[in-house]
Amino acid sequence: MKGSYRVGDLEEAFTCGDGWYLGQRPGGDRVELFPDGRLIVLHDGWEVRGGRTGPDVVWVRGEQEHSSVAAGFTGTSPGYDLATARLLALQVGQSRQLKLVEITEPVAAARTVTHAWARTEGTEPDVDRYEVADLDTGERWVVHLAGEVLVSSRTAHLVSLTR
């Protein structure tokens, strides 16, 4: 599938399928997420490569390697919410807390955050609804997913979709 998201003031063109996601923004910034938890991120000239290794995630930014006990990565790209929902595989009524490494913009710095995800009953058929809370800041938002596509979240809204 291909399409685009409105992410803040930018448009992110994407291609996705079978757990893989590639999002590209004007200026060359991109996020590539793989089904096995690996990622490649390019932001403002910085490159981050990483992945899961047991209970940790490991990433390299520039020439420095870092690690943290975390389940995966997060950030403003819609691909992160898709990856987290797949990782959790929650049924309606289930919830879970997890640590994630947030890749910040614009310089691709990283910090560990704790999020709570709960899958709740949705109002639209074939659209999964998740309530998400950042347990460090108290911020709350809702994520709507339809299969491999994010419909809306706190940072993004689907603009176009081609199958």
BAFINU-481966 format. One line per field, with one value per atom (N, C-alpha, C): residue in three letters; atom name; z, x, y. Coordinates in nm, 3 decimals, decimal comma. Layout:
BEGIN
code = [ALA_...]
site = [CA_...]
c3 = [Z_...]
c1 = [X_...]
c2 = [Y_...]
This chain:
BEGIN
code = [MET_MET_MET_LYS_LYS_LYS_GLY_GLY_GLY_SER_SER_SER_TYR_TYR_TYR_ARG_ARG_ARG_VAL_VAL_VAL_GLY_GLY_GLY_ASP_ASP_ASP_LEU_LEU_LEU_GLU_GLU_GLU_GLU_GLU_GLU_ALA_ALA_ALA_PHE_PHE_PHE_THR_THR_THR_CYS_CYS_CYS_GLY_GLY_GLY_ASP_ASP_ASP_GLY_GLY_GLY_TRP_TRP_TRP_TYR_TYR_TYR_LEU_LEU_LEU_GLY_GLY_GLY_GLN_GLN_GLN_ARG_ARG_ARG_PRO_PRO_PRO_GLY_GLY_GLY_GLY_GLY_GLY_ASP_ASP_ASP_ARG_ARG_ARG_VAL_VAL_VAL_GLU_GLU_GLU_LEU_LEU_LEU_PHE_PHE_PHE_PRO_PRO_PRO_ASP_ASP_ASP_GLY_GLY_GLY_ARG_ARG_ARG_LEU_LEU_LEU_ILE_ILE_ILE_VAL_VAL_VAL_LEU_LEU_LEU_HIS_HIS_HIS_ASP_ASP_ASP_GLY_GLY_GLY_TRP_TRP_TRP_GLU_GLU_GLU_VAL_VAL_VAL_ARG_ARG_ARG_GLY_GLY_GLY_GLY_GLY_GLY_ARG_ARG_ARG_THR_THR_THR_GLY_GLY_GLY_PRO_PRO_PRO_ASP_ASP_ASP_VAL_VAL_VAL_VAL_VAL_VAL_TRP_TRP_TRP_VAL_VAL_VAL_ARG_ARG_ARG_GLY_GLY_GLY_GLU_GLU_GLU_GLN_GLN_GLN_GLU_GLU_GLU_HIS_HIS_HIS_SER_SER_SER_SER_SER_SER_VAL_VAL_VAL_ALA_ALA_ALA_ALA_ALA_ALA_GLY_GLY_GLY_PHE_PHE_PHE_THR_THR_THR_GLY_GLY_GLY_THR_THR_THR_SER_SER_SER_PRO_PRO_PRO_GLY_GLY_GLY_TYR_TYR_TYR_ASP_ASP_ASP_LEU_LEU_LEU_ALA_ALA_ALA_THR_THR_THR_ALA_ALA_ALA_ARG_ARG_ARG_LEU_LEU_LEU_LEU_LEU_LEU_ALA_ALA_ALA_LEU_LEU_LEU_GLN_GLN_GLN_VAL_VAL_VAL_GLY_GLY_GLY_GLN_GLN_GLN_SER_SER_SER_ARG_ARG_ARG_GLN_GLN_GLN_LEU_LEU_LEU_LYS_LYS_LYS_LEU_LEU_LEU_VAL_VAL_VAL_GLU_GLU_GLU_ILE_ILE_ILE_THR_THR_THR_GLU_GLU_GLU_PRO_PRO_PRO_VAL_VAL_VAL_ALA_ALA_ALA_ALA_ALA_ALA_ALA_ALA_ALA_ARG_ARG_ARG_THR_THR_THR_VAL_VAL_VAL_THR_THR_THR_HIS_HIS_HIS_ALA_ALA_ALA_TRP_TRP_TRP_ALA_ALA_ALA_ARG_ARG_ARG_THR_THR_THR_GLU_GLU_GLU_GLY_GLY_GLY_THR_THR_THR_GLU_GLU_GLU_PRO_PRO_PRO_ASP_ASP_ASP_VAL_VAL_VAL_ASP_ASP_ASP_ARG_ARG_ARG_TYR_TYR_TYR_GLU_GLU_GLU_VAL_VAL_VAL_ALA_ALA_ALA_ASP_ASP_ASP_LEU_LEU_LEU_ASP_ASP_ASP_THR_THR_THR_GLY_GLY_GLY_GLU_GLU_GLU_ARG_ARG_ARG_TRP_TRP_TRP_VAL_VAL_VAL_VAL_VAL_VAL_HIS_HIS_HIS_LEU_LEU_LEU_ALA_ALA_ALA_GLY_GLY_GLY_GLU_GLU_GLU_VAL_VAL_VAL_LEU_LEU_LEU_VAL_VAL_VAL_SER_SER_SER_SER_SER_SER_ARG_ARG_ARG_THR_THR_THR_ALA_ALA_ALA_HIS_HIS_HIS_LEU_LEU_LEU_VAL_VAL_VAL_SER_SER_SER_LEU_LEU_LEU_THR_THR_THR_ARG_ARG_ARG]
site = [N_CA_C_N_CA_C_N_CA_C_N_CA_C_N_CA_C_N_CA_C_N_CA_C_N_CA_C_N_CA_C_N_CA_C_N_CA_C_N_CA_C_N_CA_C_N_CA_C_N_CA_C_N_CA_C_N_CA_C_N_CA_C_N_CA_C_N_CA_C_N_CA_C_N_CA_C_N_CA_C_N_CA_C_N_CA_C_N_CA_C_N_CA_C_N_CA_C_N_CA_C_N_CA_C_N_CA_C_N_CA_C_N_CA_C_N_CA_C_N_CA_C_N_CA_C_N_CA_C_N_CA_C_N_CA_C_N_CA_C_N_CA_C_N_CA_C_N_CA_C_N_CA_C_N_CA_C_N_CA_C_N_CA_C_N_CA_C_N_CA_C_N_CA_C_N_CA_C_N_CA_C_N_CA_C_N_CA_C_N_CA_C_N_CA_C_N_CA_C_N_CA_C_N_CA_C_N_CA_C_N_CA_C_N_CA_C_N_CA_C_N_CA_C_N_CA_C_N_CA_C_N_CA_C_N_CA_C_N_CA_C_N_CA_C_N_CA_C_N_CA_C_N_CA_C_N_CA_C_N_CA_C_N_CA_C_N_CA_C_N_CA_C_N_CA_C_N_CA_C_N_CA_C_N_CA_C_N_CA_C_N_CA_C_N_CA_C_N_CA_C_N_CA_C_N_CA_C_N_CA_C_N_CA_C_N_CA_C_N_CA_C_N_CA_C_N_CA_C_N_CA_C_N_CA_C_N_CA_C_N_CA_C_N_CA_C_N_CA_C_N_CA_C_N_CA_C_N_CA_C_N_CA_C_N_CA_C_N_CA_C_N_CA_C_N_CA_C_N_CA_C_N_CA_C_N_CA_C_N_CA_C_N_CA_C_N_CA_C_N_CA_C_N_CA_C_N_CA_C_N_CA_C_N_CA_C_N_CA_C_N_CA_C_N_CA_C_N_CA_C_N_CA_C_N_CA_C_N_CA_C_N_CA_C_N_CA_C_N_CA_C_N_CA_C_N_CA_C_N_CA_C_N_CA_C_N_CA_C_N_CA_C_N_CA_C_N_CA_C_N_CA_C_N_CA_C_N_CA_C_N_CA_C_N_CA_C_N_CA_C_N_CA_C_N_CA_C_N_CA_C_N_CA_C_N_CA_C_N_CA_C_N_CA_C_N_CA_C_N_CA_C_N_CA_C_N_CA_C_N_CA_C_N_CA_C_N_CA_C_N_CA_C_N_CA_C_N_CA_C_N_CA_C_N_CA_C_N_CA_C]
c3 = [0,000_0,000_0,000_-0,058_-0,062_-0,024_0,025_0,059_0,122_0,194_0,263_0,392_0,485_0,614_0,629_0,700_0,746_0,886_0,903_1,031_1,070_1,158_1,191_1,066_1,030_0,910_0,787_0,800_0,689_0,636_0,516_0,460_0,455_0,502_0,500_0,400_0,289_0,192_0,249_0,231_0,287_0,192_0,214_0,152_0,266_0,270_0,380_0,335_0,414_0,391_0,463_0,511_0,581_0,695_0,769_0,884_0,853_0,727_0,687_0,660_0,695_0,676_0,632_0,529_0,486_0,473_0,554_0,548_0,505_0,407_0,358_0,362_0,406_0,415_0,325_0,293_0,212_0,280_0,200_0,255_0,280_0,254_0,268_0,400_0,497_0,623_0,594_0,662_0,639_0,761_0,771_0,875_0,808_0,831_0,777_0,893_0,907_1,015_0,956_1,016_0,967_1,065_1,017_1,103_1,223_1,212_1,322_1,426_1,413_1,511_1,474_1,362_1,320_1,266_1,268_1,209_1,153_1,055_1,000_0,994_1,054_1,059_1,009_0,923_0,877_0,912_0,997_1,035_1,035_0,957_0,960_0,953_0,868_0,850_0,947_1,047_1,142_1,097_1,118_1,087_1,216_1,237_1,350_1,293_1,337_1,300_1,431_1,436_1,561_1,544_1,658_1,660_1,798_1,810_1,938_1,950_2,072_2,104_2,240_2,242_2,369_2,435_2,565_2,635_2,609_2,527_2,501_2,357_2,335_2,201_2,197_2,084_2,063_1,941_1,947_1,831_1,821_1,699_1,671_1,611_1,672_1,621_1,598_1,472_1,440_1,454_1,540_1,563_1,703_1,780_1,917_1,927_1,996_2,018_2,155_2,161_2,285_2,301_2,424_2,448_2,565_2,569_2,677_2,688_2,810_2,826_2,776_2,662_2,598_2,498_2,465_2,373_2,227_2,201_2,063_2,059_1,946_1,923_1,903_1,924_1,897_1,848_1,796_1,745_1,679_1,598_1,539_1,412_1,346_1,225_1,260_1,177_1,199_1,204_1,138_1,138_1,277_1,368_1,504_1,574_1,558_1,620_1,560_1,430_1,365_1,421_1,434_1,485_1,629_1,712_1,852_1,864_1,788_1,793_1,751_1,646_1,603_1,711_1,772_1,877_1,993_2,034_2,150_2,118_1,999_1,957_2,063_2,109_2,213_2,156_2,236_2,205_2,273_2,226_2,287_2,437_2,517_2,663_2,729_2,652_2,708_2,708_2,803_2,810_2,853_2,827_2,863_2,871_2,966_2,975_2,914_2,848_2,793_2,781_2,786_2,765_2,618_2,563_2,424_2,417_2,316_2,291_2,187_2,228_2,139_2,061_1,929_1,840_1,817_1,868_1,863_1,734_1,704_1,586_1,631_1,561_1,429_1,428_1,542_1,539_1,573_1,576_1,598_1,728_1,831_1,964_2,020_2,122_2,177_2,328_2,374_2,518_2,544_2,661_2,696_2,760_2,712_2,764_2,804_2,890_2,930_2,883_2,803_2,751_2,797_2,815_2,841_2,720_2,665_2,551_2,596_2,559_2,588_2,460_2,422_2,305_2,354_2,298_2,342_2,227_2,260_2,159_2,067_1,938_1,840_1,796_1,728_1,679_1,531_1,460_1,317_1,292_1,202_1,172_1,105_1,134_1,075_1,113_1,215_1,265_1,412_1,443_1,581_1,653_1,779_1,859_1,979_1,999_2,112_2,188_2,319_2,403_2,455_2,435_2,470_2,569_2,668_2,766_2,783_2,784_2,818_2,971_3,036_3,182_3,247_3,168_3,222_3,224_3,126_3,115_3,146_3,140_3,159_3,032_2,921_2,795_2,750_2,695_2,646_2,504_2,424_2,288_2,242_2,128_2,071_1,936_1,909_1,781_1,716_1,588_1,509_1,397_1,387_1,284_1,204_1,074_0,987_0,915_0,970_0,913_0,923_0,810_0,805_0,797_0,815_0,794_0,919_0,957_1,067_1,009_1,069_1,023_1,089_1,222_1,293_1,426_1,474_1,605_1,654_1,759_1,813_1,717_1,634_1,548_1,400_1,359_1,215_1,179_1,053_0,997_0,853_0,816_0,681_0,581_0,475_0,371_0,247_0,205_0,085_0,102_0,026_0,032_-0,102_-0,153_-0,274_-0,242_-0,277_-0,249_-0,366]
c1 = [0,084_0,000_0,088_0,035_0,105_0,006_0,060_-0,026_0,052_-0,019_0,048_-0,026_0,050_-0,001_0,032_-0,051_-0,020_0,037_0,164_0,233_0,274_0,196_0,220_0,201_0,303_0,296_0,353_0,398_0,464_0,376_0,408_0,343_0,445_0,405_0,492_0,433_0,503_0,463_0,506_0,423_0,459_0,429_0,501_0,477_0,480_0,385_0,385_0,321_0,346_0,286_0,362_0,290_0,351_0,443_0,404_0,482_0,596_0,620_0,729_0,670_0,743_0,695_0,811_0,788_0,884_0,810_0,850_0,793_0,899_0,865_0,961_0,897_0,978_0,931_1,016_0,963_1,043_1,178_1,280_1,413_1,494_1,437_1,514_1,499_1,426_1,405_1,322_1,358_1,285_1,291_1,192_1,184_1,152_1,235_1,210_1,206_1,093_1,072_1,049_1,109_1,103_1,025_0,963_0,882_0,957_1,088_1,166_1,210_1,162_1,194_1,311_1,377_1,487_1,433_1,518_1,481_1,601_1,574_1,672_1,601_1,661_1,601_1,703_1,658_1,740_1,664_1,722_1,662_1,770_1,751_1,838_1,987_2,020_2,159_2,207_2,127_2,163_2,104_2,179_2,129_2,129_2,018_2,006_1,970_2,043_2,013_2,000_1,900_1,883_1,793_1,775_1,688_1,678_1,592_1,573_1,674_1,726_1,813_1,770_1,681_1,628_1,544_1,569_1,488_1,533_1,634_1,690_1,666_1,676_1,693_1,831_1,895_2,030_2,021_2,088_2,088_2,222_2,255_2,377_2,334_2,380_2,354_2,491_2,517_2,653_2,744_2,845_2,935_2,923_2,822_2,805_2,694_2,724_2,624_2,561_2,430_2,354_2,263_2,216_2,118_2,030_1,911_1,817_1,726_1,682_1,580_1,450_1,403_1,282_1,229_1,101_1,036_1,054_1,081_1,093_1,116_1,080_1,105_0,973_0,976_0,861_0,910_0,819_0,850_0,726_0,741_0,625_0,574_0,654_0,608_0,496_0,391_0,284_0,333_0,443_0,497_0,526_0,565_0,595_0,470_0,357_0,233_0,190_0,206_0,175_0,262_0,391_0,484_0,452_0,419_0,388_0,260_0,157_0,032_0,056_0,137_0,169_0,245_0,341_0,422_0,334_0,240_0,155_0,049_-0,008_-0,111_-0,222_-0,272_-0,375_-0,512_-0,591_-0,732_-0,813_-0,937_-1,022_-1,034_-1,011_-1,017_-0,882_-0,780_-0,647_-0,566_-0,471_-0,381_-0,243_-0,145_-0,007_0,076_0,169_0,268_0,398_0,469_0,597_0,689_0,818_0,919_0,955_0,970_1,007_1,119_1,203_1,305_1,247_1,227_1,171_1,283_1,269_1,362_1,302_1,369_1,314_1,354_1,283_1,313_1,351_1,436_1,487_1,620_1,686_1,824_1,839_1,728_1,732_1,801_1,780_1,827_1,731_1,772_1,689_1,672_1,552_1,525_1,425_1,431_1,341_1,215_1,099_0,969_0,889_0,790_0,701_0,560_0,502_0,368_0,277_0,150_0,047_-0,045_-0,068_-0,157_-0,274_-0,396_-0,516_-0,599_-0,636_-0,723_-0,867_-0,942_-1,079_-1,176_-1,301_-1,405_-1,413_-1,405_-1,415_-1,559_-1,584_-1,719_-1,734_-1,622_-1,627_-1,582_-1,651_-1,608_-1,470_-1,391_-1,257_-1,157_-1,186_-1,091_-1,064_-0,937_-0,896_-0,869_-0,913_-0,897_-0,809_-0,708_-0,617_-0,612_-0,619_-0,596_-0,454_-0,376_-0,235_-0,208_-0,124_-0,085_0,065_0,124_0,266_0,270_0,321_0,318_0,418_0,511_0,606_0,548_0,464_0,410_0,261_0,191_0,046_-0,033_0,036_-0,033_-0,107_-0,227_-0,310_-0,355_-0,370_-0,419_-0,480_-0,547_-0,612_-0,549_-0,527_-0,473_-0,580_-0,609_-0,702_-0,624_-0,635_-0,567_-0,667_-0,643_-0,723_-0,624_-0,604_-0,506_-0,366_-0,297_-0,159_-0,151_-0,264_-0,267_-0,316_-0,243_-0,287_-0,387_-0,504_-0,606_-0,583_-0,555_-0,526_-0,458_-0,383_-0,318_-0,296_-0,217_-0,193_-0,111_-0,027_0,062_0,030_-0,057_-0,074_-0,218_-0,253_-0,382_-0,362_-0,432_-0,423_-0,480_-0,404_-0,446_-0,490_-0,409_-0,443_-0,395_-0,459_-0,424_-0,452_-0,354_-0,368_-0,326_-0,410_-0,376_-0,305]
c2 = [-0,118_0,000_0,123_0,228_0,357_0,465_0,575_0,687_0,798_0,884_0,993_1,027_1,079_1,125_1,272_1,344_1,479_1,460_1,498_1,487_1,629_1,691_1,831_1,915_1,993_2,077_2,009_1,883_1,812_1,701_1,657_1,540_1,427_1,310_1,192_1,092_1,072_0,969_0,835_0,731_0,602_0,489_0,380_0,250_0,150_0,057_-0,040_-0,170_-0,274_-0,404_-0,512_-0,612_-0,727_-0,684_-0,580_-0,537_-0,443_-0,413_-0,323_-0,186_-0,079_0,058_0,147_0,226_0,327_0,458_0,556_0,690_0,789_0,875_0,975_1,112_1,211_1,349_1,437_1,556_1,650_1,677_1,693_1,719_1,595_1,477_1,354_1,281_1,337_1,264_1,139_1,029_0,904_0,814_0,727_0,626_0,495_0,394_0,260_0,162_0,093_-0,002_-0,140_-0,241_-0,378_-0,465_-0,574_-0,660_-0,718_-0,733_-0,791_-0,686_-0,561_-0,458_-0,369_-0,395_-0,308_-0,177_-0,073_0,054_0,124_0,211_0,304_0,438_0,540_0,673_0,775_0,865_0,978_1,105_1,189_1,317_1,423_1,527_1,645_1,608_1,512_1,471_1,365_1,330_1,225_1,092_0,984_0,850_0,768_0,697_0,605_0,469_0,367_0,228_0,151_0,065_-0,009_-0,129_-0,199_-0,315_-0,374_-0,474_-0,544_-0,657_-0,674_-0,787_-0,838_-0,936_-0,985_-0,878_-0,849_-0,749_-0,604_-0,587_-0,454_-0,412_-0,280_-0,229_-0,165_-0,179_-0,125_-0,035_0,080_0,168_0,239_0,277_0,352_0,485_0,593_0,728_0,789_0,827_0,870_0,750_0,762_0,649_0,592_0,638_0,591_0,488_0,377_0,273_0,293_0,273_0,289_0,168_0,146_0,040_0,080_0,020_0,044_-0,077_-0,106_-0,210_-0,148_-0,196_-0,142_-0,243_-0,228_-0,322_-0,282_-0,154_-0,108_0,041_0,102_0,243_0,317_0,448_0,533_0,669_0,748_0,882_0,940_1,044_1,109_1,042_0,962_0,894_0,796_0,789_0,692_0,547_0,519_0,383_0,330_0,417_0,372_0,318_0,387_0,338_0,206_0,191_0,064_-0,048_-0,021_-0,123_-0,160_-0,062_-0,089_-0,171_-0,137_-0,213_-0,358_-0,380_-0,517_-0,592_-0,523_-0,585_-0,630_-0,546_-0,576_-0,681_-0,679_-0,773_-0,786_-0,672_-0,671_-0,706_-0,776_-0,800_-0,689_-0,667_-0,566_-0,594_-0,492_-0,504_-0,527_-0,559_-0,581_-0,452_-0,445_-0,330_-0,376_-0,290_-0,324_-0,197_-0,195_-0,088_-0,137_-0,045_-0,084_0,036_0,008_0,110_0,110_0,230_0,248_0,351_0,341_0,442_0,537_0,663_0,764_0,831_0,829_0,899_1,037_1,140_1,275_1,346_1,451_1,531_1,671_1,741_1,707_1,634_1,614_1,564_1,416_1,342_1,197_1,159_1,240_1,203_1,099_1,026_0,919_0,936_0,898_0,894_0,782_0,724_0,615_0,671_0,624_0,667_0,543_0,563_0,455_0,489_0,401_0,421_0,308_0,340_0,240_0,237_0,119_0,100_0,015_0,054_-0,025_-0,033_-0,153_-0,168_-0,161_-0,070_-0,048_-0,074_-0,081_-0,104_0,016_-0,007_0,101_0,122_0,231_0,260_0,231_0,212_0,184_0,041_-0,030_-0,167_-0,166_-0,266_-0,286_-0,177_-0,099_0,001_-0,030_-0,058_-0,088_0,043_0,052_0,174_0,143_0,227_0,213_0,345_0,338_0,455_0,444_0,549_0,548_0,660_0,631_0,732_0,731_0,849_0,863_0,873_0,770_0,765_0,860_0,915_1,012_1,153_1,187_1,323_1,332_1,219_1,220_1,248_1,275_1,302_1,177_1,197_1,086_1,115_1,007_1,022_0,890_0,895_0,777_0,748_0,620_0,573_0,485_0,513_0,432_0,364_0,232_0,155_0,073_0,066_-0,021_-0,112_-0,230_-0,323_-0,268_-0,251_-0,202_-0,050_0,019_0,164_0,235_0,338_0,424_0,524_0,533_0,627_0,762_0,761_0,886_0,855_0,955_0,947_1,089_1,105_1,239_1,324_1,262_1,339_1,329_1,236_1,214_1,180_1,214_1,180_1,133_1,028_0,974_1,076_1,102_1,195_1,118_1,020_0,942_0,799_0,708_0,567_0,501_0,426_0,347_0,205_0,112_-0,029_-0,090]
